[in-house]
Amino acid sequence: WAGLTLILGGAGLDLILGVLLLIGWRIPWVGAAQLLLMAGYTGLVTLFLPDLWLHPLGPISKNLPVAAATLVMMALETDRG
């Protein structure tokens, strides 16, 4: 039940952050929260399921370009605001 709770909780946080981005609410703050959440996921998976780094579909390695895109989004929004 702990694993399911973590998965559903993480998915819920992802959904909330996505909706906040969609409505344009404090984009740099939401981006920072996304990066923290992604770092947490990545750290936990690295500790407990390190083989996922080598998975052919990249469930963890995809976090690197997604983090870069999030940083770009934050920078562009900061320049605009």
C-alpha positions in Angstrom: 0.0 0.0 0.0 2.9 2.4 0.6 4.1 2.1 -3.0 0.6 2.7 -4.3 0.2 5.7 -2.0 3.5 7.2 -3.3 2.6 6.7 -6.9 -0.9 8.2 -6.5 0.4 11.0 -4.4 3.1 11.8 -6.9 0.6 11.7 -9.8 -1.7 14.0 -7.9 1.1 16.5 -7.3 2.0 16.3 -11.0 -1.6 17.0 -12.0 -1.8 20.0 -9.7 1.4 21.4 -11.0 0.3 20.9 -14.6 -3.0 22.6 -14.0 -1.2 25.6 -12.3 1.1 25.9 -15.4 -1.9 25.7 -17.7 -3.6 28.6 -16.0 -0.3 30.5 -15.8 0.0 30.8 -12.0 3.5 31.9 -10.9 5.3 29.9 -13.5 8.8 30.2 -12.1 7.5 29.0 -8.7 5.6 26.1 -10.2 8.7 25.2 -12.3 10.8 25.1 -9.2 8.3 22.8 -7.5 8.4 20.6 -10.6 12.2 20.4 -10.4 12.1 19.5 -6.7 9.5 16.8 -7.3 11.4 15.4 -10.2 14.6 15.4 -8.2 12.8 13.5 -5.4 11.4 10.9 -7.8 14.8 10.5 -9.5 16.6 10.1 -6.2 14.1 7.5 -4.9 14.2 5.5 -8.1 18.0 5.7 -8.2 18.2 4.3 -4.6 15.5 1.6 -5.0 15.3 0.8 -8.7 18.6 1.9 -10.3 18.1 -0.5 -13.3 15.4 1.9 -14.6 18.2 4.3 -15.7 19.0 1.8 -18.4 15.4 1.0 -19.4 15.0 1.3 -23.2 12.0 3.7 -22.9 13.9 6.0 -20.4 11.4 6.4 -17.6 14.2 8.0 -15.5 16.7 9.2 -18.0 14.0 11.4 -19.6 14.1 13.5 -16.5 17.3 15.1 -17.7 15.9 16.8 -20.8 12.6 17.5 -19.1 14.5 19.3 -16.3 16.4 21.3 -18.9 13.1 22.3 -20.6 11.7 23.3 -17.3 14.6 25.6 -16.6 14.2 27.2 -20.0 10.5 27.7 -19.4 11.3 29.4 -16.0 14.0 31.6 -17.6 11.7 32.7 -20.4 8.9 33.5 -18.0 11.3 35.4 -15.7 12.6 37.5 -18.6 9.0 38.2 -19.7 7.7 39.2 -16.3 
